[in-house]
Amino acid sequence: MKYIYQFAATAILAGIGNFSHASLTTSSGVQSFSGNASVTATSTSKTAVSNTNNNASVATVSLGQFDTSIGVLTGVELQLKSSRTQTIDGTGFKNNGPGRTASGSGTSSALLSTSGFNAAFTPNITQTGSGCGLAMGMTGYISCNWGSQTSASIVTNITGNVASGNLNDYAGTGLINATLTTPDLAATATLTATMDARHHRRVATGAV
């Protein structure tokens, strides 16, 4: 008997419709989850600083195992319809001195994993900030803010089979976890000039 897991979510993973199945196929029903992860890069007296939060855990959903009292498990299929977004924003600081522009960029990827199954979400999301200007001269301590900027929603639809060698993990009366992670999650803070300047920006995935 084939067992089908259906996922739904808001933000990171979102929305799934009803499915009709042939005989000898049963379904876990729709499983919903969402989440986000973030990374921050801070530049002090440097024109560019990068930081990463790779492999951050975004969300986990517990899936009920297949009840072997109703049949023999011969296959497991995971069906996913999802969307994800990325948001970047930043703040620049300076004291007296040359003017400069503060900005930054961010990139992220996503991966859904469970026993015998890995699905990478493509493409990666990459953004560059619009920046904000800090005036030159005897300004004293000043700051400017840019963002937040949210990417277009990236749709991900996945249907795949669990490796046959992992089917035992899906049979029983307990739970098995599916985890959403960010293999790549990076932020870069930039300044067009230094001297008593600092820039701070944040990137978050799955924020809607």
N, CA and C atoms as an extended XYZ file, in Angstrom:
624
Properties=species:S:1:pos:R:3:atomname:S:1:resname:S:1:resid:I:1 pbc="F F F"
N         0.854       -1.183        0.000 N   MET     1
C         0.000        0.000        0.000 CA  MET     1
C         0.890        1.233        0.000 C   MET     1
N         0.536        2.215       -0.797 N   LYS     2
C         1.311        3.448       -0.871 CA  LYS     2
C         0.720        4.500        0.057 C   LYS     2
N         1.602        5.216        0.768 N   TYR     3
C         1.176        6.237        1.716 CA  TYR     3
C         1.624        7.589        1.192 C   TYR     3
N         0.720        8.544        1.149 N   ILE     4
C         1.029        9.861        0.606 CA  ILE     4
C         0.932       10.913        1.696 C   ILE     4
N         2.014       11.664        1.866 N   TYR     5
C         2.029       12.811        2.767 CA  TYR     5
C         1.792       14.064        1.941 C   TYR     5
N         0.874       14.903        2.394 N   GLN     6
C         0.583       16.165        1.727 CA  GLN     6
C         0.941       17.310        2.658 C   GLN     6
N         1.682       18.265        2.131 N   PHE     7
C         2.113       19.410        2.925 CA  PHE     7
C         1.381       20.670        2.493 C   PHE     7
N         1.148       21.546        3.465 N   ALA     8
C         0.631       22.878        3.161 CA  ALA     8
C         1.230       23.835        4.164 C   ALA     8
N         1.289       25.112        3.784 N   ALA     9
C         1.860       26.062        4.736 CA  ALA     9
C         1.574       27.481        4.320 C   ALA     9
N         1.880       28.411        5.234 N   THR    10
C         1.859       29.822        4.923 CA  THR    10
C         3.294       30.303        4.995 C   THR    10
N         3.620       31.280        4.176 N   ALA    11
C         4.960       31.861        4.125 CA  ALA    11
C         5.932       30.901        3.471 C   ALA    11
N         6.674       30.114        4.272 N   ILE    12
C         7.686       29.238        3.700 CA  ILE    12
C         7.050       28.158        2.835 C   ILE    12
N         6.048       27.471        3.348 N   LEU    13
C         5.363       26.429        2.598 CA  LEU    13
C         3.875       26.743        2.635 C   LEU    13
N         3.233       26.801        1.478 N   ALA    14
C         1.857       27.274        1.526 CA  ALA    14
C         0.928       26.564        0.562 C   ALA    14
N        -0.280       26.253        1.098 N   GLY    15
C        -1.419       25.840        0.314 CA  GLY    15
C        -1.289       24.548       -0.472 C   GLY    15
N        -2.172       23.633       -0.285 N   ILE    16
C        -2.225       22.448       -1.130 CA  ILE    16
C        -3.675       22.049       -1.317 C   ILE    16
N        -4.031       21.572       -2.507 N   GLY    17
C        -5.421       21.224       -2.779 CA  GLY    17
C        -5.726       19.797       -2.374 C   GLY    17
N        -6.978       19.396       -2.606 N   ASN    18
C        -7.388       18.027       -2.321 CA  ASN    18
C        -6.900       17.102       -3.433 C   ASN    18
N        -6.638       15.844       -3.055 N   PHE    19
C        -6.153       14.857       -4.005 CA  PHE    19
C        -7.103       13.673       -4.051 C   PHE    19
N        -7.240       13.075       -5.230 N   SER    20
C        -7.970       11.821       -5.366 CA  SER    20
C        -6.957       10.710       -5.596 C   SER    20
N        -7.132        9.588       -4.929 N   HIS    21
C        -6.151        8.525       -4.981 CA  HIS    21
C        -6.789        7.235       -5.473 C   HIS    21
N        -6.002        6.434       -6.173 N   ALA    22
C        -6.466        5.124       -6.616 CA  ALA    22
C        -6.568        4.194       -5.424 C   ALA    22
N        -7.199        3.066       -5.652 N   SER    23
C        -7.306        2.078       -4.589 CA  SER    23
C        -5.914        1.622       -4.175 C   SER    23
N        -5.812        1.116       -2.979 N   LEU    24
C        -4.558        0.674       -2.377 CA  LEU    24
C        -3.601        1.842       -2.131 C   LEU    24
N        -4.167        3.050       -2.049 N   THR    25
C        -3.387        4.237       -1.697 CA  THR    25
C        -4.116        4.960       -0.581 C   THR    25
N        -3.388        5.370        0.440 N   THR    26
C        -3.988        6.131        1.530 CA  THR    26
C        -3.159        7.367        1.775 C   THR    26
N        -3.737        8.344        2.457 N   SER    27
C        -3.079        9.634        2.643 CA  SER    27
C        -3.031       10.028        4.109 C   SER    27
N        -1.978       10.754        4.458 N   SER    28
C        -1.848       11.283        5.819 CA  SER    28
C        -2.790       12.449        6.054 C   SER    28
N        -3.338       13.020        4.976 N   GLY    29
C        -4.068       14.272        5.088 CA  GLY    29
C        -3.094       15.434        4.970 C   GLY    29
N        -3.614       16.650        4.845 N   VAL    30
C        -2.763       17.823        4.646 CA  VAL    30
C        -2.045       18.188        5.939 C   VAL    30
N        -0.732       18.414        5.839 N   GLN    31
C         0.094       18.838        6.963 CA  GLN    31
C         0.543       20.277        6.711 C   GLN    31
N         0.293       21.186        7.634 N   SER    32
C         0.616       22.601        7.434 CA  SER    32
C         1.729       23.058        8.373 C   SER    32
N         2.668       23.814        7.828 N   PHE    33
C         3.678       24.437        8.687 CA  PHE    33
C         4.330       25.615        7.974 C   PHE    33
N         4.910       26.505        8.736 N   SER    34
C         5.596       27.679        8.203 CA  SER    34
C         6.704       28.076        9.159 C   SER    34
N         7.585       28.955        8.729 N   GLY    35
C         8.666       29.396        9.613 CA  GLY    35
C         9.575       30.383        8.918 C   GLY    35
N        10.596       30.823        9.631 N   ASN    36
C        11.573       31.749        9.053 CA  ASN    36
C        12.907       31.625        9.769 C   ASN    36
N        13.935       32.135        9.145 N   ALA    37
C        15.273       32.188        9.726 CA  ALA    37
C        15.901       33.503        9.309 C   ALA    37
N        16.912       33.977       10.035 N   SER    38
C        17.495       35.283        9.734 CA  SER    38
C        19.006       35.271        9.923 C   SER    38
N        19.654       36.281        9.353 N   VAL    39
C        21.093       36.486        9.520 CA  VAL    39
C        21.351       37.987        9.494 C   VAL    39
N        22.343       38.442       10.245 N   THR    40
C        22.685       39.859       10.336 CA  THR    40
C        24.163       40.062       10.038 C   THR    40
N        24.484       41.080        9.259 N   ALA    41
C        25.873       41.464        9.004 CA  ALA    41
C        26.062       42.908        9.450 C   ALA    41
N        27.114       43.181       10.210 N   THR    42
C        27.395       44.524       10.705 CA  THR    42
C        28.796       44.940       10.289 C   THR    42
N        28.915       46.098        9.655 N   SER    43
C        30.200       46.602        9.181 CA  SER    43
C        30.605       47.831        9.979 C   SER    43
N        31.775       47.784       10.590 N   THR    44
C        32.318       48.926       11.319 CA  THR    44
C        33.645       49.314       10.684 C   THR    44
N        33.693       50.500       10.086 N   SER    45
C        34.906       51.018        9.444 CA  SER    45
C        35.453       50.083        8.380 C   SER    45
N        34.576       49.397        7.691 N   LYS    46
C        34.933       48.569        6.551 CA  LYS    46
C        33.898       48.803        5.463 C   LYS    46
N        34.328       48.667        4.204 N   THR    47
C        33.386       48.924        3.112 CA  THR    47
C        32.420       47.770        2.882 C   THR    47
N        32.782       46.554        3.330 N   ALA    48
C        31.879       45.416        3.142 CA  ALA    48
C        32.176       44.338        4.169 C   ALA    48
N        31.134       43.794        4.766 N   VAL    49
C        31.249       42.675        5.704 CA  VAL    49
C        30.107       41.706        5.413 C   VAL    49
N        30.422       40.400        5.362 N   SER    50
C        29.415       39.376        5.120 CA  SER    50
C        29.286       38.457        6.320 C   SER    50
N        28.116       37.871        6.463 N   ASN    51
C        27.864       36.914        7.527 CA  ASN    51
C        26.903       35.847        6.997 C   ASN    51
N        26.981       34.640        7.555 N   THR    52
C        26.112       33.556        7.115 CA  THR    52
C        25.439       32.893        8.303 C   THR    52
N        24.293       32.293        8.022 N   ASN    53
C        23.585       31.439        8.979 CA  ASN    53
C        23.130       30.200        8.215 C   ASN    53
N        24.109       29.535        7.589 N   ASN    54
C        23.808       28.385        6.753 CA  ASN    54
C        23.261       27.222        7.578 C   ASN    54
N        22.382       26.452        6.933 N   ASN    55
C        21.774       25.257        7.540 CA  ASN    55
C        20.925       25.577        8.765 C   ASN    55
N        20.401       26.795        8.820 N   ALA    56
C        19.502       27.158        9.917 CA  ALA    56
C        18.200       26.370        9.809 C   ALA    56
N        17.684       25.945       10.946 N   SER    57
C        16.401       25.239       10.969 CA  SER    57
C        15.266       26.252       10.890 C   SER    57
N        14.384       26.077        9.928 N   VAL    58
C        13.280       27.009        9.712 CA  VAL    58
C        11.989       26.497       10.341 C   VAL    58
N        11.676       25.234       10.107 N   ALA    59
C        10.435       24.655       10.633 CA  ALA    59
C        10.529       23.138       10.581 C   ALA    59
N         9.779       22.490       11.465 N   THR    60
C         9.692       21.029       11.498 CA  THR    60
C         8.233       20.627       11.656 C   THR    60
N         7.819       19.619       10.911 N   VAL    61
C         6.466       19.096       11.042 CA  VAL    61
C         6.553       17.608       11.336 C   VAL    61
N         5.735       17.140       12.275 N   SER    62
C         5.713       15.732       12.650 CA  SER    62
C         4.637       15.008       11.851 C   SER    62
N         5.020       13.949       11.175 N   LEU    63
C         4.124       13.184       10.317 CA  LEU    63
C         3.784       11.857       10.984 C   LEU    63
N         2.518       11.513       10.989 N   GLY    64
C         2.104       10.242       11.551 CA  GLY    64
C         2.536        9.078       10.664 C   GLY    64
N         3.033        8.009       11.270 N   GLN    65
C         3.473        6.856       10.498 CA  GLN    65
C         2.284        6.061        9.944 C   GLN    65
N         2.565        5.240        8.962 N   PHE    66
C         1.569        4.376        8.347 CA  PHE    66
C         1.237        3.217        9.294 C   PHE    66
N        -0.051        2.980        9.495 N   ASP    67
C        -0.513        1.917       10.380 CA  ASP    67
C        -0.468        0.587        9.636 C   ASP    67
N         0.478       -0.267       10.003 N   THR    68
C         0.664       -1.535        9.291 CA  THR    68
C        -0.453       -2.532        9.552 C   THR    68
N        -1.378       -2.214       10.460 N   SER    69
C        -2.503       -3.124       10.679 CA  SER    69
C        -3.491       -3.088        9.523 C   SER    69
N        -3.395       -2.073        8.655 N   ILE    70
C        -4.320       -1.966        7.524 CA  ILE    70
C        -3.681       -2.436        6.219 C   ILE    70
N        -2.426       -2.836        6.252 N   GLY    71
C        -1.789       -3.314        5.029 CA  GLY    71
C        -0.286       -3.274        5.134 C   GLY    71
N         0.361       -3.622        4.031 N   VAL    72
C         1.826       -3.622        3.937 CA  VAL    72
C         2.261       -2.370        3.193 C   VAL    72
N         3.187       -1.620        3.784 N   LEU    73
C         3.662       -0.380        3.174 CA  LEU    73
C         4.627       -0.719        2.034 C   LEU    73
N         4.270       -0.304        0.822 N   THR    74
C         5.105       -0.586       -0.344 CA  THR    74
C         5.739        0.665       -0.941 C   THR    74
N         5.308        1.833       -0.493 N   GLY    75
C         5.892        3.066       -1.013 CA  GLY    75
C         5.388        4.271       -0.257 C   GLY    75
N         6.164        5.349       -0.272 N   VAL    76
C         5.779        6.612        0.362 CA  VAL    76
C         6.057        7.745       -0.617 C   VAL    76
N         5.072        8.583       -0.819 N   GLU    77
C         5.200        9.741       -1.696 CA  GLU    77
C         4.941       11.012       -0.893 C   GLU    77
N         5.757       12.029       -1.104 N   LEU    78
C         5.541       13.332       -0.491 CA  LEU    78
C         5.132       14.317       -1.565 C   LEU    78
N         4.060       15.045       -1.320 N   GLN    79
C         3.550       16.035       -2.258 CA  GLN    79
C         3.574       17.406       -1.578 C   GLN    79
N         4.184       18.372       -2.228 N   LEU    80
C         4.370       19.695       -1.632 CA  LEU    80
C         4.056       20.775       -2.642 C   LEU    80
N         3.245       21.744       -2.216 N   LYS    81
C         3.051       22.975       -2.973 CA  LYS    81
C         3.379       24.104       -2.019 C   LYS    81
N         4.356       24.943       -2.361 N   SER    82
C         4.846       25.904       -1.382 CA  SER    82
C         5.223       27.228       -2.024 C   SER    82
N         5.473       28.209       -1.190 N   SER    83
C         6.034       29.487       -1.624 CA  SER    83
C         6.927       30.025       -0.532 C   SER    83
N         7.902       30.841       -0.899 N   ARG    84
C         8.797       31.434        0.083 CA  ARG    84
C         9.187       32.828       -0.387 C   ARG    84
N         9.549       33.676        0.555 N   THR    85
C        10.008       35.030        0.258 CA  THR    85
C        11.238       35.340        1.093 C   THR    85
N        11.919       36.410        0.742 N   GLN    86
C        13.064       36.907        1.501 CA  GLN    86
C        12.912       38.411        1.684 C   GLN    86
N        13.260       38.904        2.860 N   THR    87
C        13.181       40.334        3.156 CA  THR    87
C        14.538       40.834        3.639 C   THR    87
N        14.986       41.960        3.118 N   ILE    88
C        16.234       42.569        3.576 CA  ILE    88
C        15.958       44.013        3.994 C   ILE    88
N        16.709       44.489        4.971 N   ASP    89
C        16.637       45.888        5.378 CA  ASP    89
C        17.936       46.276        6.058 C   ASP    89
N        18.156       47.565        6.248 N   GLY    90
C        19.405       47.995        6.852 CA  GLY    90
C        19.373       49.418        7.365 C   GLY    90
N        20.371       49.742        8.161 N   THR    91
C        20.563       51.074        8.732 CA  THR    91
C        22.032       51.446        8.632 C   THR    91
N        22.319       52.687        8.261 N   GLY    92
C        23.684       53.187        8.225 CA  GLY    92
C        23.886       54.280        9.249 C   GLY    92
N        25.117       54.375        9.786 N   PHE    93
C        25.453       55.374       10.809 CA  PHE    93
C        26.761       56.069       10.439 C   PHE    93
N        26.901       57.341       10.807 N   LYS    94
C        28.172       58.042       10.656 CA  LYS    94
C        28.239       59.224       11.614 C   LYS    94
N        29.436       59.723       11.794 N   ASN    95
C        29.673       60.973       12.519 CA  ASN    95
C        30.172       61.986       11.501 C   ASN    95
N        30.801       63.051       11.942 N   ASN    96
C        31.310       64.069       11.027 CA  ASN    96
C        32.246       63.440        9.995 C   ASN    96
N        32.251       63.979        8.793 N   GLY    97
C        33.177       63.468        7.792 CA  GLY    97
C        32.512       63.300        6.441 C   GLY    97
N        33.172       62.528        5.577 N   PRO    98
C        32.672       62.359        4.215 CA  PRO    98
C        31.280       61.732        4.185 C   PRO    98
N        30.538       62.063        3.148 N   GLY    99
C        29.253       61.404        2.954 CA  GLY    99
C        29.456       59.988        2.444 C   GLY    99
N        28.435       59.179        2.532 N   ARG   100
C        28.533       57.799        2.063 CA  ARG   100
C        27.135       57.226        1.874 C   ARG   100
N        27.076       56.113        1.204 N   THR   101
C        25.832       55.387        1.007 CA  THR   101
C        25.927       54.030        1.694 C   THR   101
N        24.921       53.694        2.470 N   ALA   102
C        24.856       52.398        3.156 CA  ALA   102
C        23.865       51.498        2.415 C   ALA   102
N        24.256       50.275        2.198 N   SER   103
C        23.377       49.333        1.522 CA  SER   103
C        23.771       47.908        1.920 C   SER   103
N        23.276       46.936        1.184 N   GLY   104
C        23.600       45.548        1.483 CA  GLY   104
C        22.897       44.619        0.530 C   GLY   104
N        23.114       43.324        0.741 N   SER   105
C        22.496       42.314       -0.108 CA  SER   105
C        22.245       41.054        0.702 C   SER   105
N        21.441       40.168        0.155 N   GLY   106
C        21.142       38.915        0.845 CA  GLY   106
C        20.815       37.823       -0.142 C   GLY   106
N        21.065       36.588        0.263 N   THR   107
C        20.726       35.429       -0.564 CA  THR   107
C        20.290       34.277        0.327 C   THR   107
N        19.406       33.441       -0.178 N   SER   108
C        18.940       32.304        0.615 CA  SER   108
C        18.516       31.159       -0.295 C   SER   108
N        18.608       29.943        0.234 N   SER   109
C        18.078       28.744       -0.412 CA  SER   109
C        17.260       27.997        0.628 C   SER   109
N        16.586       26.932        0.224 N   ALA   110
C        15.770       26.158        1.157 CA  ALA   110
C        15.799       24.688        0.768 C   ALA   110
N        15.663       23.814        1.783 N   LEU   111
C        15.716       22.368        1.569 CA  LEU   111
C        14.728       21.697        2.507 C   LEU   111
N        13.878       20.837        1.960 N   LEU   112
C        12.960       20.028        2.759 CA  LEU   112
C        13.542       18.624        2.865 C   LEU   112
N        13.710       18.133        4.101 N   SER   113
C        14.360       16.840        4.319 CA  SER   113
C        13.565       15.981        5.285 C   SER   113
N        13.493       14.699        4.974 N   THR   114
C        13.001       13.707        5.899 CA  THR   114
C        13.675       12.395        5.516 C   THR   114
N        13.450       11.349        6.238 N   SER   115
C        14.150       10.095        5.994 CA  SER   115
C        13.955        9.618        4.555 C   SER   115
N        15.064        9.475        3.819 N   GLY   116
C        15.001        8.982        2.453 CA  GLY   116
C        14.493        9.973        1.434 C   GLY   116
N        14.444       11.272        1.790 N   PHE   117
C        13.886       12.261        0.873 CA  PHE   117
C        14.494       13.627        1.145 C   PHE   117
N        15.037       14.277        0.089 N   ASN   118
C        15.533       15.643        0.166 CA  ASN   118
C        15.085       16.391       -1.079 C   ASN   118
N        14.528       17.571       -0.890 N   ALA   119
C        14.064       18.377       -2.019 CA  ALA   119
C        14.569       19.800       -1.862 C   ALA   119
N        15.434       20.228       -2.781 N   ALA   120
C        15.951       21.598       -2.750 CA  ALA   120
C        14.993       22.523       -3.474 C   ALA   120
N        14.775       23.714       -2.909 N   PHE   121
C        13.903       24.702       -3.509 CA  PHE   121
C        14.750       25.580       -4.437 C   PHE   121
N        14.392       25.630       -5.692 N   THR   122
C        15.136       26.447       -6.644 CA  THR   122
C        14.190       27.427       -7.327 C   THR   122
N        14.673       28.616       -7.731 N   PRO   123
C        16.058       29.063       -7.586 CA  PRO   123
C        16.311       29.667       -6.205 C   PRO   123
N        17.597       29.969       -5.918 N   ASN   124
C        17.914       30.756       -4.731 CA  ASN   124
C        17.317       32.158       -4.891 C   ASN   124
N        17.039       32.803       -3.774 N   ILE   125
C        16.576       34.198       -3.801 CA  ILE   125
C        17.771       35.100       -3.514 C   ILE   125
N        18.023       36.066       -4.402 N   THR   126
C        19.131       37.005       -4.231 CA  THR   126
C        18.605       38.423       -4.410 C   THR   126
N        18.951       39.309       -3.458 N   GLN   127
C        18.502       40.703       -3.523 CA  GLN   127
C        19.656       41.648       -3.210 C   GLN   127
N        19.591       42.854       -3.784 N   THR   128
C        20.502       43.938       -3.443 CA  THR   128
C        19.678       45.118       -2.962 C   THR   128
N        20.079       45.718       -1.832 N   GLY   129
C        19.318       46.812       -1.247 CA  GLY   129
C        19.407       48.090       -2.056 C   GLY   129
N        18.402       48.948       -1.922 N   SER   130
C        18.375       50.226       -2.633 CA  SER   130
C        19.344       51.236       -2.023 C   SER   130
N        19.699       51.063       -0.747 N   GLY   131
C        20.660       51.947       -0.094 CA  GLY   131
C        20.030       53.211        0.452 C   GLY   131
N        20.788       53.892        1.310 N   CYS   132
C        20.371       55.191        1.843 CA  CYS   132
C        21.610       56.072        1.999 C   CYS   132
N        21.405       57.385        1.911 N   GLY   133
C        22.512       58.330        1.894 CA  GLY   133
C        22.749       59.000        3.234 C   GLY   133
N        24.044       59.124        3.605 N   LEU   134
C        24.478       59.837        4.809 CA  LEU   134
C        25.258       61.068        4.366 C   LEU   134
N        24.779       62.252        4.759 N   ALA   135
C        25.340       63.507        4.267 CA  ALA   135
C        26.772       63.717        4.744 C   ALA   135
N        27.558       64.495        3.962 N   MET   136
C        28.920       64.832        4.354 CA  MET   136
C        28.917       66.103        5.206 C   MET   136
N        30.033       66.331        5.918 N   GLY   137
C        30.203       67.556        6.667 CA  GLY   137
C        30.138       67.355        8.165 C   GLY   137
N        30.004       68.462        8.885 N   MET   138
C        29.941       68.443       10.351 CA  MET   138
C        28.518       68.114       10.780 C   MET   138
N        28.137       66.915       10.551 N   THR   139
C        26.758       66.504       10.767 CA  THR   139
C        26.490       66.051       12.199 C   THR   139
N        27.559       65.707       12.947 N   GLY   140
C        27.331       65.008       14.201 CA  GLY   140
C        26.860       63.600       13.898 C   GLY   140
N        26.397       62.900       14.903 N   TYR   141
C        25.983       61.515       14.720 CA  TYR   141
C        24.641       61.471       13.995 C   TYR   141
N        24.620       60.829       12.818 N   ILE   142
C        23.384       60.719       12.043 CA  ILE   142
C        23.208       59.268       11.575 C   ILE   142
N        21.994       58.944       11.152 N   SER   143
C        21.719       57.606       10.641 CA  SER   143
C        20.711       57.699        9.501 C   SER   143
N        20.636       56.646        8.715 N   CYS   144
C        19.613       56.540        7.678 CA  CYS   144
C        19.190       55.080        7.571 C   CYS   144
N        17.978       54.884        7.105 N   ASN   145
C        17.439       53.525        6.996 CA  ASN   145
C        17.019       53.245        5.562 C   ASN   145
N        17.281       52.031        5.106 N   TRP   146
C        16.766       51.585        3.815 CA  TRP   146
C        15.999       50.281        4.021 C   TRP   146
N        15.082       49.984        3.090 N   GLY   147
C        14.244       48.790        3.254 CA  GLY   147
C        13.050       49.129        4.144 C   GLY   147
N        12.274       48.120        4.550 N   SER   148
C        12.555       46.746        4.139 CA  SER   148
C        12.095       46.479        2.709 C   SER   148
N        12.809       45.524        2.060 N   GLN   149
C        12.481       45.115        0.711 CA  GLN   149
C        12.193       43.615        0.722 C   GLN   149
N        11.025       43.241        0.219 N   THR   150
C        10.629       41.843        0.192 CA  THR   150
C        10.609       41.345       -1.243 C   THR   150
N        11.196       40.184       -1.447 N   SER   151
C        11.273       39.603       -2.786 CA  SER   151
C         9.899       39.154       -3.261 C   SER   151
N         9.803       38.909       -4.543 N   ALA   152
C         8.614       38.257       -5.071 CA  ALA   152
C         8.511       36.856       -4.485 C   ALA   152
N         7.304       36.363       -4.362 N   SER   153
C         7.091       35.026       -3.826 CA  SER   153
C         7.576       33.986       -4.839 C   SER   153
N         8.417       33.065       -4.363 N   ILE   154
C         8.933       31.990       -5.203 CA  ILE   154
C         8.110       30.735       -4.946 C   ILE   154
N         7.474       30.212       -5.988 N   VAL   155
C         6.614       29.037       -5.860 CA  VAL   155
C         7.449       27.773       -6.043 C   VAL   155
N         7.209       26.793       -5.169 N   THR   156
C         7.897       25.505       -5.248 CA  THR   156
C         6.873       24.386       -5.154 C   THR   156
N         6.799       23.566       -6.189 N   ASN   157
C         5.912       22.396       -6.192 CA  ASN   157
C         6.773       21.147       -6.331 C   ASN   157
N         6.629       20.219       -5.404 N   ILE   158
C         7.466       19.021       -5.389 CA  ILE   158
C         6.603       17.791       -5.168 C   ILE   158
N         6.831       16.766       -5.952 N   THR   159
C         6.284       15.446       -5.697 CA  THR   159
C         7.422       14.452       -5.849 C   THR   159
N         7.656       13.636       -4.840 N   GLY   160
C         8.764       12.698       -4.901 CA  GLY   160
C         8.532       11.497       -4.015 C   GLY   160
N         9.250       10.426       -4.300 N   ASN   161
C         9.128        9.183       -3.558 CA  ASN   161
C        10.268        9.020       -2.564 C   ASN   161
N         9.939        8.478       -1.404 N   VAL   162
C        10.944        8.149       -0.399 CA  VAL   162
C        11.739        6.940       -0.882 C   VAL   162
N        13.036        6.937       -0.643 N   ALA   163
C        13.874        5.808       -1.033 CA  ALA   163
C        13.357        4.522       -0.376 C   ALA   163
N        13.345        3.452       -1.151 N   SER   164
C        12.762        2.198       -0.660 CA  SER   164
C        13.456        1.689        0.592 C   SER   164
N        14.741        1.971        0.734 N   GLY   165
C        15.473        1.513        1.904 CA  GLY   165
C        15.082        2.212        3.191 C   GLY   165
N        14.273        3.273        3.102 N   ASN   166
C        13.851        4.033        4.280 CA  ASN   166
C        12.385        3.829        4.644 C   ASN   166
N        11.698        2.929        3.964 N   LEU   167
C        10.264        2.765        4.192 CA  LEU   167
C         9.944        2.345        5.621 C   LEU   167
N        10.810        1.572        6.253 N   ASN   168
C        10.542        1.135        7.629 CA  ASN   168
C        10.393        2.309        8.583 C   ASN   168
N        11.045        3.434        8.253 N   ASP   169
C        10.949        4.619        9.125 CA  ASP   169
C         9.542        5.212        9.108 C   ASP   169
N         8.739        4.871        8.102 N   TYR   170
C         7.400        5.439        7.949 CA  TYR   170
C         6.304        4.489        8.415 C   TYR   170
N         6.668        3.324        8.906 N   ALA   171
C         5.685        2.334        9.341 CA  ALA   171
C         5.693        2.210       10.851 C   ALA   171
N         4.506        2.203       11.450 N   GLY   172
C         4.402        2.061       12.894 CA  GLY   172
C         3.264        2.890       13.442 C   GLY   172
N         3.393        3.244       14.712 N   THR   173
C         2.333        4.022       15.373 CA  THR   173
C         2.853        5.349       15.905 C   THR   173
N         4.094        5.710       15.552 N   GLY   174
C         4.693        6.939       16.063 CA  GLY   174
C         4.695        8.053       15.032 C   GLY   174
N         5.741        8.874       15.092 N   LEU   175
C         5.856       10.045       14.228 CA  LEU   175
C         7.209       10.046       13.532 C   LEU   175
N         7.260       10.703       12.391 N   ILE   176
C         8.518       10.952       11.703 CA  ILE   176
C         8.535       12.428       11.328 C   ILE   176
N         9.700       13.075       11.459 N   ASN   177
C         9.790       14.512       11.249 CA  ASN   177
C        10.272       14.862        9.848 C   ASN   177
N         9.689       15.913        9.275 N   ALA   178
C        10.184       16.548        8.054 CA  ALA   178
C        10.660       17.944        8.453 C   ALA   178
N        11.850       18.330        8.000 N   THR   179
C        12.471       19.573        8.439 CA  THR   179
C        12.802       20.466        7.252 C   THR   179
N        12.484       21.747        7.382 N   LEU   180
C        12.848       22.752        6.390 CA  LEU   180
C        14.064       23.510        6.913 C   LEU   180
N        15.142       23.573        6.113 N   THR   181
C        16.370       24.276        6.497 CA  THR   181
C        16.783       25.244        5.391 C   THR   181
N        17.768       26.085        5.700 N   THR   182
C        18.336       27.003        4.717 CA  THR   182
C        19.805       26.639        4.515 C   THR   182
N        20.129       25.805        3.514 N   PRO   183
C        21.538       25.472        3.268 CA  PRO   183
C        22.408       26.706        3.064 C   PRO   183
N        21.845       27.733        2.440 N   ASP   184
C        22.555       29.002        2.236 CA  ASP   184
C        21.686       30.139        2.744 C   ASP   184
N        22.225       30.920        3.684 N   LEU   185
C        21.540       32.110        4.190 CA  LEU   185
C        22.617       33.121        4.526 C   LEU   185
N        22.754       34.156        3.703 N   ALA   186
C        23.880       35.076        3.828 CA  ALA   186
C        23.432       36.524        3.701 C   ALA   186
N        24.137       37.404        4.413 N   ALA   187
C        23.909       38.846        4.342 CA  ALA   187
C        25.247       39.546        4.169 C   ALA   187
N        25.243       40.629        3.386 N   THR   188
C        26.437       41.468        3.218 CA  THR   188
C        26.053       42.921        3.455 C   THR   188
N        26.819       43.594        4.327 N   ALA   189
C        26.628       45.023        4.592 CA  ALA   189
C        27.689       45.802        3.828 C   ALA   189
N        27.298       46.910        3.188 N   THR   190
C        28.246       47.685        2.391 CA  THR   190
C        28.166       49.171        2.711 C   THR   190
N        29.327       49.846        2.582 N   LEU   191
C        29.441       51.292        2.713 CA  LEU   191
C        30.322       51.805        1.584 C   LEU   191
N        30.016       52.976        1.033 N   THR   192
C        30.844       53.537       -0.023 CA  THR   192
C        32.081       54.220        0.527 C   THR   192
N        32.129       54.462        1.831 N   ALA   193
C        33.321       55.032        2.480 CA  ALA   193
C        33.278       54.636        3.940 C   ALA   193
N        34.426       54.737        4.621 N   THR   194
C        34.470       54.376        6.033 CA  THR   194
C        34.619       55.629        6.892 C   THR   194
N        35.522       55.658        7.841 N   MET   195
C        35.732       56.759        8.773 CA  MET   195
C        34.519       56.932        9.682 C   MET   195
N        34.620       56.382       10.893 N   ASP   196
C        33.589       56.558       11.922 CA  ASP   196
C        32.204       56.171       11.417 C   ASP   196
N        32.128       55.139       10.621 N   ALA   197
C        30.841       54.749       10.056 CA  ALA   197
C        30.539       53.311       10.431 C   ALA   197
N        29.245       53.035       10.518 N   ARG   198
C        28.816       51.674       10.793 CA  ARG   198
C        27.514       51.428       10.052 C   ARG   198
N        27.359       50.213        9.571 N   HIS   199
C        26.146       49.866        8.827 CA  HIS   199
C        25.633       48.528        9.341 C   HIS   199
N        24.350       48.457        9.471 N   HIS   200
C        23.737       47.234        9.991 CA  HIS   200
C        22.559       46.857        9.110 C   HIS   200
N        22.456       45.564        8.771 N   ARG   201
C        21.329       45.127        7.968 CA  ARG   201
C        20.959       43.709        8.363 C   ARG   201
N        19.724       43.347        8.036 N   ARG   202
C        19.220       42.028        8.406 CA  ARG   202
C        18.541       41.385        7.221 C   ARG   202
N        18.704       40.073        7.111 N   VAL   203
C        18.008       39.301        6.092 CA  VAL   203
C        17.163       38.246        6.793 C   VAL   203
N        15.926       38.067        6.343 N   ALA   204
C        15.085       37.013        6.926 CA  ALA   204
C        14.371       36.294        5.804 C   ALA   204
N        14.348       34.981        5.888 N   THR   205
C        13.609       34.222        4.894 CA  THR   205
C        12.231       33.883        5.434 C   THR   205
N        11.304       33.771        4.541 N   GLY   206
C         9.964       33.346        4.910 CA  GLY   206
C         9.115       34.387        5.584 C   GLY   206
N         9.489       35.642        5.500 N   ALA   207
C         8.696       36.684        6.147 CA  ALA   207
C         7.684       37.225        5.169 C   ALA   207
N         6.397       37.100        5.500 N   VAL   208
C         5.354       37.673        4.652 CA  VAL   208
C         4.370       38.436        5.533 C   VAL   208
